[in-house]
């Protein structure tokens, strides 16, 4: 069943200039216990808010009635600024979190990211008390440092392909073993970094984890 939502295109006030964004607000979003921000993969390799993995994650959360904000990092799409190797991009994530917190005051936030977006986004989410839950999709542990997760005890979901060329499952398991709090890893068998093929398992992993933490939610 298709979820009915309002789709709003807008620009956020980012530290390097305006950031292109899309906010989906489901018709039953007023009853949702949280709102979500999603961060896209590396902009220098074609990553934008329209990336299929981020789009699927947005659909999954939207199907549960959760408001979802996707945005383009600086220099991607219609967003101003230039790529800053994941440093300035933290400010972009903070701007998205600020906007969503103002849009839904007092509502806890979920922050998710795919690949580069997980590396940048989860760091911001760990530090921001408004963000209560974290979702990392295809975390690029082969080339990026995720040690900051070792001091982050917020609930986390990690979804990784067993054939991820940028995030070997053995390294993911080693990192998760050092993370405090509850972290669930879901390995998608025979999936590469981009979860090529059907995305039903990604959808199931996200929806199952979120509804486990929020039993009042149910998928449409």
C-alpha positions in Angstrom: 0.0 0.0 0.0 1.4 3.4 -1.0 2.0 5.9 1.8 0.3 9.3 1.3 2.6 12.2 2.2 3.2 15.9 1.5 6.5 16.4 -0.4 8.1 19.8 0.2 11.1 21.0 -1.7 13.1 23.7 0.2 16.5 25.2 0.9 18.1 24.9 4.3 20.5 27.6 5.7 23.8 25.8 5.6 27.2 27.1 6.8 28.5 27.3 3.2 25.2 28.6 1.7 21.8 27.2 0.9 21.3 23.4 1.0 18.8 21.7 -1.3 16.4 19.5 0.6 13.2 17.5 0.4 10.9 16.9 3.3 8.3 14.1 3.3 5.6 14.5 5.9 3.2 11.5 6.0 -0.5 12.2 6.5 -0.2 10.5 9.9 3.1 12.1 10.8 1.6 14.1 13.7 1.3 10.9 15.6 4.9 9.8 14.9 7.2 9.5 17.9 10.2 10.7 15.9 11.4 12.5 12.7 14.4 11.5 10.5 17.3 13.0 8.7 19.1 11.0 5.9 22.6 11.7 4.5 23.6 10.7 1.0 26.8 9.0 -0.2 29.9 10.7 -1.6 29.1 13.8 -3.8 32.3 13.5 -5.8 31.2 10.1 -7.0 27.6 11.0 -7.9 26.0 10.9 -4.5 22.9 13.0 -4.0 19.7 13.0 -2.0 18.2 11.0 -4.9 20.6 8.0 -4.4 18.5 4.8 -4.6 19.7 3.5 -1.2 18.8 6.8 0.6 15.5 7.0 -1.4 14.6 3.5 -0.2 15.5 4.3 3.4 13.2 7.4 3.1 10.4 5.2 1.7 10.8 2.7 4.5 10.6 5.4 7.2 7.8 7.2 5.4 5.8 4.0 5.3 5.9 4.0 9.1 4.5 7.6 9.2 7.8 9.2 10.1 8.7 12.6 8.7 11.9 12.3 6.6 14.3 15.0 5.5 16.8 14.4 2.7 19.3 17.1 1.7 22.2 17.6 -0.6 25.6 18.2 0.9 27.5 21.3 -0.1 28.3 21.3 -3.8 25.8 18.6 -4.7 22.7 19.3 -6.8 21.5 22.8 -6.1 23.4 23.1 -2.8 26.0 25.9 -2.6 29.6 25.5 -1.5 32.4 23.1 -2.3 33.2 19.6 -1.1 35.2 19.7 2.1 36.4 16.1 2.7 33.7 15.4 5.3 34.8 18.2 7.6 32.6 21.1 6.6 29.9 18.6 5.7 29.3 18.0 9.4 28.0 21.6 9.5 25.6 20.7 6.7 24.3 17.8 8.8 23.9 20.1 11.8 21.9 22.5 9.7 19.6 19.7 8.7 19.2 18.6 12.3 18.5 22.2 13.3 15.8 22.6 10.7 14.1 19.3 11.6 14.2 20.1 15.3 12.5 23.4 14.6 10.0 21.8 12.3 9.0 19.2 14.8 9.9 20.8 18.2 10.5 18.4 21.1 10.4 15.3 18.9 13.3 12.9 19.1 15.3 12.5 15.9 16.7 9.5 14.0 19.7 10.2 11.9 20.7 7.8 9.1 23.3 7.8 6.3 24.7 5.7 3.5 28.4 5.3 2.9 30.1 8.8 3.1 26.8 10.0 4.6 27.0 7.5 7.4 30.6 8.4 8.2 29.8 12.2 8.4 26.2 11.9 9.7 26.7 9.4 12.5 29.5 11.5 14.0 27.1 14.5 14.2 24.3 12.3 15.5 26.4 10.8 18.3 27.2 14.3 19.6 23.8 15.9 19.3 21.4 15.1 22.2 18.4 15.7 19.9 19.3 12.7 17.9 18.3 9.5 19.8 18.8 6.7 17.2 21.3 6.1 14.4 21.2 4.1 11.2 24.3 3.3 9.2 24.0 1.8 5.7 27.1 0.5 3.9 29.5 2.1 6.4 32.8 2.5 4.6 35.1 1.1 7.3 37.8 0.1 4.8 38.8 3.7 4.2 37.1 5.8 6.9 37.6 6.1 10.7 34.6 5.1 12.8 36.4 5.1 16.2 34.0 7.9 17.4 31.3 5.2 17.7 33.2 3.7 20.6 31.9 6.4 22.9 28.4 6.5 21.5 25.8 4.5 23.4 22.7 5.5 21.4 20.7 2.6 19.7 22.2 1.9 16.3 21.3 -0.2 13.2 24.0 -1.1 10.8 23.0 -2.7 7.4 25.9 -4.0 5.4 26.2 -6.2 2.2 28.4 -9.3 2.7 30.2 -8.3 -0.5 30.6 -4.6 0.3 33.9 -3.6 -1.3 34.2 -0.5 0.9 33.1 -2.1 4.2 34.3 -5.6 4.8 31.9 -7.5 7.1 34.8 -8.6 9.3 35.8 -5.0 10.0 32.2 -4.0 10.6 31.9 -6.8 13.3 35.2 -5.7 14.9 34.0 -2.1 15.2 30.5 -3.0 16.5 32.1 -5.3 19.1 33.7 -2.1 20.6 30.6 0.0 20.6 28.6 0.5 23.8 24.9 0.3 24.0 22.7 -1.7 21.7 23.8 -2.1 18.1 22.2 -4.4 15.6 24.0 -5.6 12.5 22.1 -6.9 9.5 24.1 -8.5 6.8 22.5 -8.6 3.4 23.8 -11.8 1.7 25.7 -11.3 -1.6 24.9 -7.6 -1.7 27.7 -5.1 -2.7 28.3 -1.6 -1.4 25.3 -0.2 -3.3 22.9 -3.0 -2.4 22.5 -3.8 -6.1 19.3 -5.5 -7.0 16.0 -5.6 -5.1 16.0 -3.5 -1.9 13.4 -5.5 0.0 16.0 -6.7 2.6 17.1 -3.2 3.3 13.5 -2.1 3.7 12.8 -5.0 6.1 15.9 -4.4 8.2 15.0 -0.7 8.7 11.3 -1.2 9.4 11.8 -4.2 11.7 14.4 -2.3 13.8 12.4 0.9 14.0 9.1 -0.8 14.9 10.9 -2.9 17.5 12.0 0.3 19.3 8.6 2.0 18.6 5.9 -0.7 18.7 3.2 1.9 18.2 4.3 2.3 14.6 3.1 0.0 11.9 3.9 -0.2 8.2 1.3 0.8 5.6 
